[in-house]
């Protein structure tokens, strides 16, 4: 093996060992949610930043703190979310951007944390 090839190989091994590359890993080595997946970003914020139990529900919702807790439904646009309110399909819900936050039995402090996460989407 030539000296040049050895040098390139050694540099490549150092880069791999040092973590060079296009990884989106955080400081702990865990990858965050896909920024294009608004529901995943919201779940991450609600669970990690707000400290609330958040689970995906169906294809476009999040259930927070169990069945009686707040629920978030995601829509393609703010207009679509707003239209649900006009149709009467969003009673007890607050529109936050392209989402509807159904308050359920959520406490005010808890709901404020959820609203903050949703407003950052």
KEVOFI-580623 format. One record per residue (C-alpha): residue in three letters; x negated, z, y; residue number from 1. Coordinates in steps of 0.05 Angstrom, whole numbers, plus 32768, in hexadecimal, padded with zeros to 4 digits. Each point is the difference from the previous one (the first is absolute). Example, Ala and Ser with C-alpha at 12.3 -4.5 7.8 and 13.67 -1.06 7.14 Angstrom:
2
r rest: Ala&x: 7F0A&z: 809C&y: 7FA6&nr: 1 .
r rest: Ser&x: 7FE5&z: 7FF3&y: 8045&nr: 2 .
This chain:
121
r rest: Unk&x: 8000&z: 8000&y: 8000&nr: 1 .
r rest: Unk&x: 7FE4&z: 7FEE&y: 8044&nr: 2 .
r rest: Unk&x: 7FF3&z: 8033&y: 8036&nr: 3 .
r rest: Unk&x: 8036&z: 7FE1&y: 802C&nr: 4 .
r rest: Unk&x: 8034&z: 8004&y: 7FC8&nr: 5 .
r rest: Unk&x: 7FED&z: 8049&y: 7FF3&nr: 6 .
r rest: Unk&x: 8008&z: 8011&y: 8049&nr: 7 .
r rest: Unk&x: 8045&z: 7FDF&y: 8003&nr: 8 .
r rest: Unk&x: 8016&z: 8023&y: 7FC1&nr: 9 .
r rest: Unk&x: 7FE8&z: 8044&y: 8019&nr: 10 .
r rest: Unk&x: 8023&z: 7FF5&y: 8043&nr: 11 .
r rest: Unk&x: 8040&z: 7FEF&y: 7FDC&nr: 12 .
r rest: Unk&x: 7FFC&z: 803D&y: 7FD5&nr: 13 .
r rest: Unk&x: 7FF4&z: 802D&y: 803D&nr: 14 .
r rest: Unk&x: 803B&z: 7FE2&y: 8023&nr: 15 .
r rest: Unk&x: 802E&z: 800C&y: 7FC4&nr: 16 .
r rest: Unk&x: 7FE7&z: 8047&y: 7FF9&nr: 17 .
r rest: Unk&x: 8009&z: 800F&y: 8049&nr: 18 .
r rest: Unk&x: 8047&z: 7FE5&y: 8001&nr: 19 .
r rest: Unk&x: 7FF4&z: 7FC1&y: 8029&nr: 20 .
r rest: Unk&x: 8039&z: 7FCF&y: 8000&nr: 21 .
r rest: Unk&x: 8046&z: 7FF4&y: 801B&nr: 22 .
r rest: Unk&x: 8021&z: 803D&y: 7FE2&nr: 23 .
r rest: Unk&x: 8037&z: 8023&y: 8028&nr: 24 .
r rest: Unk&x: 7FEE&z: 8042&y: 7FDF&nr: 25 .
r rest: Unk&x: 8008&z: 803F&y: 8028&nr: 26 .
r rest: Unk&x: 7FCD&z: 8037&y: 8005&nr: 27 .
r rest: Unk&x: 8017&z: 801D&y: 7FBD&nr: 28 .
r rest: Unk&x: 7FF7&z: 7FBD&y: 7FDD&nr: 29 .
r rest: Unk&x: 804B&z: 7FF5&y: 7FF9&nr: 30 .
r rest: Unk&x: 801F&z: 7FC1&y: 8018&nr: 31 .
r rest: Unk&x: 8039&z: 8006&y: 8032&nr: 32 .
r rest: Unk&x: 8042&z: 7FDC&y: 7FFB&nr: 33 .
r rest: Unk&x: 8005&z: 7FB5&y: 800E&nr: 34 .
r rest: Unk&x: 800D&z: 7FFC&y: 804B&nr: 35 .
r rest: Unk&x: 8031&z: 7FC7&y: 7FF4&nr: 36 .
r rest: Unk&x: 802B&z: 802D&y: 7FD4&nr: 37 .
r rest: Unk&x: 8026&z: 8028&y: 8034&nr: 38 .
r rest: Unk&x: 8022&z: 802C&y: 7FCC&nr: 39 .
r rest: Unk&x: 7FBD&z: 8013&y: 7FE0&nr: 40 .
r rest: Unk&x: 7FE3&z: 800F&y: 8045&nr: 41 .
r rest: Unk&x: 803D&z: 802C&y: 8010&nr: 42 .
r rest: Unk&x: 7FFC&z: 8025&y: 7FBE&nr: 43 .
r rest: Unk&x: 7FB6&z: 800D&y: 800C&nr: 44 .
r rest: Unk&x: 800E&z: 801B&y: 8046&nr: 45 .
r rest: Unk&x: 803C&z: 802A&y: 7FEB&nr: 46 .
r rest: Unk&x: 7FDC&z: 801D&y: 7FC4&nr: 47 .
r rest: Unk&x: 7FBA&z: 8009&y: 801C&nr: 48 .
r rest: Unk&x: 8008&z: 8009&y: 804B&nr: 49 .
r rest: Unk&x: 8044&z: 8021&y: 8003&nr: 50 .
r rest: Unk&x: 7FF7&z: 8026&y: 7FBE&nr: 51 .
r rest: Unk&x: 8044&z: 7FEE&y: 7FE3&nr: 52 .
r rest: Unk&x: 8011&z: 7FE9&y: 7FBA&nr: 53 .
r rest: Unk&x: 800F&z: 7FB5&y: 8005&nr: 54 .
r rest: Unk&x: 8011&z: 7FD1&y: 7FC6&nr: 55 .
r rest: Unk&x: 8013&z: 7FB7&y: 7FFF&nr: 56 .
r rest: Unk&x: 804A&z: 7FF5&y: 7FF1&nr: 57 .
r rest: Unk&x: 8016&z: 7FBC&y: 7FE8&nr: 58 .
r rest: Unk&x: 7FDE&z: 7FC4&y: 8020&nr: 59 .
r rest: Unk&x: 8007&z: 8011&y: 804A&nr: 60 .
r rest: Unk&x: 800B&z: 804B&y: 8009&nr: 61 .
r rest: Unk&x: 7FDB&z: 8042&y: 8000&nr: 62 .
r rest: Unk&x: 801F&z: 8042&y: 7FEA&nr: 63 .
r rest: Unk&x: 7FE3&z: 803E&y: 8021&nr: 64 .
r rest: Unk&x: 8004&z: 8046&y: 7FE4&nr: 65 .
r rest: Unk&x: 802F&z: 7FF0&y: 7FC7&nr: 66 .
r rest: Unk&x: 8047&z: 7FE5&y: 7FFB&nr: 67 .
r rest: Unk&x: 801E&z: 8027&y: 803A&nr: 68 .
r rest: Unk&x: 7FC6&z: 7FF3&y: 802F&nr: 69 .
r rest: Unk&x: 7FF5&z: 7FC9&y: 8033&nr: 70 .
r rest: Unk&x: 7FFE&z: 7FB8&y: 7FE9&nr: 71 .
r rest: Unk&x: 7FE0&z: 7FC4&y: 8021&nr: 72 .
r rest: Unk&x: 8018&z: 7FB8&y: 7FF7&nr: 73 .
r rest: Unk&x: 7FD4&z: 7FC6&y: 8014&nr: 74 .
r rest: Unk&x: 801A&z: 7FBE&y: 801D&nr: 75 .
r rest: Unk&x: 7FDE&z: 7FBF&y: 8013&nr: 76 .
r rest: Unk&x: 800D&z: 800A&y: 804A&nr: 77 .
r rest: Unk&x: 801B&z: 8030&y: 8033&nr: 78 .
r rest: Unk&x: 803C&z: 7FD2&y: 8008&nr: 79 .
r rest: Unk&x: 8011&z: 8006&y: 7FB6&nr: 80 .
r rest: Unk&x: 7FFB&z: 804D&y: 8003&nr: 81 .
r rest: Unk&x: 802B&z: 8000&y: 803F&nr: 82 .
r rest: Unk&x: 8035&z: 7FD4&y: 7FE0&nr: 83 .
r rest: Unk&x: 8008&z: 8033&y: 7FC8&nr: 84 .
r rest: Unk&x: 8014&z: 8033&y: 8035&nr: 85 .
r rest: Unk&x: 8032&z: 7FD0&y: 801F&nr: 86 .
r rest: Unk&x: 801F&z: 7FF3&y: 7FBC&nr: 87 .
r rest: Unk&x: 8009&z: 804A&y: 7FF6&nr: 88 .
r rest: Unk&x: 7FD0&z: 8001&y: 7FC4&nr: 89 .
r rest: Unk&x: 7FD0&z: 8031&y: 8021&nr: 90 .
r rest: Unk&x: 8028&z: 803F&y: 800F&nr: 91 .
r rest: Unk&x: 7FD2&z: 803C&y: 800B&nr: 92 .
r rest: Unk&x: 7FC5&z: 7FD1&y: 8009&nr: 93 .
r rest: Unk&x: 7FD0&z: 7FF7&y: 8039&nr: 94 .
r rest: Unk&x: 7FDF&z: 7FBC&y: 800C&nr: 95 .
r rest: Unk&x: 7FB5&z: 8002&y: 8007&nr: 96 .
r rest: Unk&x: 7FE7&z: 7FB9&y: 8009&nr: 97 .
r rest: Unk&x: 8011&z: 7FD8&y: 7FC2&nr: 98 .
r rest: Unk&x: 8014&z: 803F&y: 7FD9&nr: 99 .
r rest: Unk&x: 803C&z: 802D&y: 7FFA&nr: 100 .
r rest: Unk&x: 7FF2&z: 804A&y: 7FF7&nr: 101 .
r rest: Unk&x: 803A&z: 8022&y: 7FDD&nr: 102 .
r rest: Unk&x: 7FF8&z: 8049&y: 8013&nr: 103 .
r rest: Unk&x: 8021&z: 8020&y: 7FC3&nr: 104 .
r rest: Unk&x: 7FF0&z: 804A&y: 7FFF&nr: 105 .
r rest: Unk&x: 7FBF&z: 7FF7&y: 8026&nr: 106 .
r rest: Unk&x: 7FEB&z: 8035&y: 8032&nr: 107 .
r rest: Unk&x: 7FF0&z: 7FEB&y: 8048&nr: 108 .
r rest: Unk&x: 7FB5&z: 800D&y: 7FF9&nr: 109 .
r rest: Unk&x: 7FFE&z: 7FD7&y: 7FBF&nr: 110 .
r rest: Unk&x: 8027&z: 7FC7&y: 801F&nr: 111 .
r rest: Unk&x: 7FD1&z: 7FFE&y: 803D&nr: 112 .
r rest: Unk&x: 7FC4&z: 7FF7&y: 7FD2&nr: 113 .
r rest: Unk&x: 8023&z: 7FC8&y: 7FDA&nr: 114 .
r rest: Unk&x: 8014&z: 7FDE&y: 8041&nr: 115 .
r rest: Unk&x: 7FB8&z: 8003&y: 8018&nr: 116 .
r rest: Unk&x: 7FE8&z: 7FDE&y: 7FC0&nr: 117 .
r rest: Unk&x: 8035&z: 7FCA&y: 8005&nr: 118 .
r rest: Unk&x: 7FF1&z: 7FF2&y: 804A&nr: 119 .
r rest: Unk&x: 7FB8&z: 7FF1&y: 7FEE&nr: 120 .
r rest: Unk&x: 8013&z: 7FC6&y: 7FD1&nr: 121 .
